[in-house]
């Protein structure tokens, strides 16, 4: 059954991508075409076939010493904040998470 | 003296070492070529002149102090704009990251610079690497240096065009479904996707984490081998848990004869719909050329390969949706102003920061990962991945490498493939190798008989046999007069070594 515009609106909400009416219409057409392209996957008898989630199948966990090596990857706070749209002191600044009647503009 | 675009990477490094010219002179020549050629090519999103001249000066000072120089000393290099390099932006050709300043340097970039390469700039790409033509870049198109009315391929189109136009000697790209091999083919240069894990992905903006692999472009197989050495020789990268030790010297055995080795061809693939006659005939010609050097051509089967594109368009969008969830407009990236709630800010930042194709892929991934749908597509796609892997394992019992086209056709016109799912077929020959994680290389075969545009063969090999792939690529290069060629409209335009 093809995806309806309502279905696609639900997916957009879940994906956190606000789509306008026209975009929803185009996206619905695309999604149905793309899903059609995937059909061969559904036509296999795959009983007993193990999935391959990763191309290096025989990888095992690499254990390391539990030591902090800040010299390698930790970003200083000023560097970590420099690409943020809004920040305050040592923190990223975001609007209200739960929302309020006046909003937090 | 010659234009720098006529020199191989090894010749530039040797010349710098011998004092025939300085790294600074080569850097200036490359920047001069960029000035002259870039208005027509538009391969770059950012030219890093200051970084280039600083790096070149460091190389020259090291030489003056009598220090040993790296194997890429003074070699001009471009980096795809999904690779972090401190001192440059990393935009992924997206409005989302238009103002993003790199906060660290990717391991692949660091290793090229440690080997002595000069960073000329950041190359254009399809937005977040979603595409096969570089048309989805949010900033500008990149023109194919062989015909500027046509696309360079993609997603690493800028990296391919910068090398094909002779603006730089080598470049790095990334390949999730063919994004190095397909643009290399359309631009007539050598492009290598190493085996998954051979090259660190640390600092490269993730698209499909089980598929992405970084690799080099060059106008000669030897240049690509030199770049591969720089990328792998320091060993596995502790910052990328999937990176592997790959302890081989890609220059060693590069010129060994291939006599007695077996080249697999897949008859079913040579009849596939969409493959043009000129590409098919050229690839068949490459098989004969390898046969002429004593290789044995054998027929092999890959029965499930027709499903690779379907498996890919399940796996890749799911991984992309997961990876691109980090673009929430909070820590970095475009941020919508004046929103009442965080949820509204996130949804509007993503709606206005991402371009159309980036939204499409994420929407598809979000759908495929949703409850109930997962079992219909995602899990079976990973099972089909097993079948395709087994196909390749059986094929490599009968042959050392597999020869096939890199792209179904030569470079197409801008706007010609306007339907997204039609564009997806551009990667029909490259995608299966990402699914299984093996290495592949695209090698020029000269110009197509009908289109007069570059045509390439693709060589695929078993995991971690990438050195052997380059040995075969070198054998093809020997048979064709296509090595080291700069696109004729751009060769020699700016870039003379004084």
Contacts between the chains, C-beta under 8 A, distances in Angstrom:
chain1	res1	chain2	res2	distance
A	3	B	367	7.4
A	8	B	363	7.3
A	11	B	363	5.8
A	11	B	366	5.2
A	11	B	367	5.0
A	11	B	370	7.1
A	12	B	363	6.6
A	13	B	347	7.8
A	14	B	366	5.7
A	14	B	370	7.0
A	15	B	321	6.9
A	15	B	350	7.8
A	15	B	362	5.6
A	15	B	363	5.8
A	15	B	366	3.9
A	16	B	325	7.9
A	16	B	328	7.5
A	16	B	343	7.3
A	16	B	346	4.8
A	16	B	347	4.8
A	16	B	350	5.6
A	17	B	347	6.4
A	17	B	350	4.8
A	17	B	351	5.3
A	17	B	354	7.1
A	17	B	359	5.6
A	17	B	362	6.6
A	17	B	363	6.8
A	18	B	347	4.1
A	18	B	348	5.2
A	18	B	350	7.4
A	18	B	351	4.1
A	19	B	351	6.6
A	19	B	359	7.6
A	23	B	359	7.9
A	27	B	359	7.4
A	27	B	360	7.0
A	27	B	363	6.0
A	30	B	360	5.5
A	30	B	363	8.0
A	30	B	420	6.2
A	30	B	421	7.9
A	31	B	363	6.4
A	31	B	364	6.4
A	31	B	367	6.5
A	33	B	419	7.9
A	33	B	420	7.8
A	33	B	421	5.1
A	34	B	313	6.6
A	34	B	360	7.5
A	34	B	364	5.3
A	34	B	420	7.6
A	34	B	421	6.1
A	35	B	364	7.9
A	35	B	367	7.7
A	37	B	309	7.3
A	37	B	310	6.2
A	37	B	313	5.8
A	37	B	421	5.5
A	37	B	424	7.0
A	38	B	310	5.0
A	38	B	313	6.0
A	38	B	314	5.7
A	38	B	368	8.0
A	38	B	377	5.7
A	38	B	381	7.8
A	39	B	310	7.1
A	40	B	306	7.1
A	40	B	307	4.6
A	40	B	310	4.4
A	41	B	307	6.6
A	41	B	310	4.9
A	41	B	311	6.2
A	41	B	314	6.2
A	41	B	377	5.8
A	41	B	380	5.1
A	41	B	381	5.2
A	41	B	384	5.8
A	42	B	376	6.2
A	42	B	377	7.2
A	42	B	380	6.7
A	44	B	307	7.6
A	44	B	380	6.5
A	44	B	383	7.3
A	44	B	384	6.2
A	44	B	387	7.7
A	46	B	380	5.6
A	46	B	383	4.4
A	46	B	384	7.3
A	49	B	383	4.3
A	49	B	386	5.5
A	49	B	387	6.5
A	50	B	383	7.2
A	50	B	386	5.7
A	51	B	379	6.2
A	51	B	382	3.5
A	51	B	383	5.0
A	51	B	385	7.1
A	51	B	386	6.4
A	52	B	382	5.7
A	52	B	383	7.8
A	52	B	385	4.3
A	52	B	386	4.5
A	52	B	389	5.9
A	53	B	210	6.9
A	53	B	382	5.5
A	54	B	210	5.1
A	54	B	242	7.9
A	55	B	196	4.6
A	55	B	197	7.8
A	55	B	210	6.1
A	55	B	211	7.8
A	55	B	389	7.9
A	55	B	435	7.7
A	55	B	436	6.1
A	55	B	437	2.5
A	55	B	463	7.9
A	56	B	196	6.4
A	56	B	197	5.6
A	56	B	242	6.7
A	56	B	244	7.3
A	56	B	437	6.3
A	56	B	463	7.9
A	57	B	389	8.0
A	59	B	242	7.3
A	62	B	241	6.3
A	64	B	238	7.7
A	72	B	238	7.8
A	72	B	239	6.8
A	73	B	104	7.4
A	73	B	239	6.4
A	75	B	103	5.7
A	75	B	104	7.1
A	79	B	103	5.0
A	80	B	103	7.1
A	80	B	331	7.6
A	82	B	101	6.4
A	82	B	103	7.2
A	83	B	99	7.5
A	83	B	100	5.4
A	83	B	101	6.2
A	83	B	103	7.0
A	83	B	331	7.1
A	83	B	332	3.7
A	83	B	333	7.5
A	84	B	330	6.9
A	84	B	331	5.8
A	84	B	332	6.4
A	84	B	335	7.9
A	85	B	329	6.1
A	85	B	330	7.2
A	85	B	333	7.6
A	85	B	334	7.5
A	85	B	335	2.7
A	85	B	337	7.8
A	85	B	349	7.9
A	86	B	335	6.7
A	92	B	330	5.4
A	92	B	331	6.0
A	94	B	330	5.6
A	94	B	342	5.1
A	94	B	345	7.0
A	95	B	339	5.2
A	95	B	340	6.3
A	95	B	341	5.6
A	95	B	342	5.3
A	95	B	344	7.4
A	95	B	345	5.4
A	96	B	340	6.9
A	96	B	341	5.6
A	96	B	342	6.8
A	97	B	341	7.1
A	97	B	342	4.8
A	98	B	341	7.5
A	99	B	340	6.1
A	99	B	341	4.2
A	99	B	343	7.9
A	100	B	340	7.9
A	103	B	340	3.3
A	103	B	341	7.4
A	104	B	340	6.6
A	104	B	341	7.9
A	105	B	338	5.7
A	105	B	339	7.9
A	105	B	340	6.7
